[in-house]
Amino acid sequence: MAWVEKRGTKFRVRLRMPDGTVTTDSTHERRADATIRAKEIDVEVARDTFIDPRGGRTP
């Protein structure tokens, strides 16, 4: 399940991964945009189409 946190003047979408770690999916200027993204993540997880955002990071 994803949730929204306020960080400074922005809002970030956080989620708990299956391995138990908490990660940030994205940041947004408005809470409404962050809430929509959090709901999108919940739908993607339910459909088993969610792609881990950590997979594209360059070490």
ZIZICOR-V520451 format. One record per helix or strand. SS is the DSSP state (@ for helix, = for strand). FROM is the first residue (numbers start at 1). LEN is the number of residues. If there is no record, write none. Layout:
SS/FROM/LEN
SS/FROM/LEN
This chain:
=/2/6
=/10/7
=/22/7
@/31/17
@/53/4
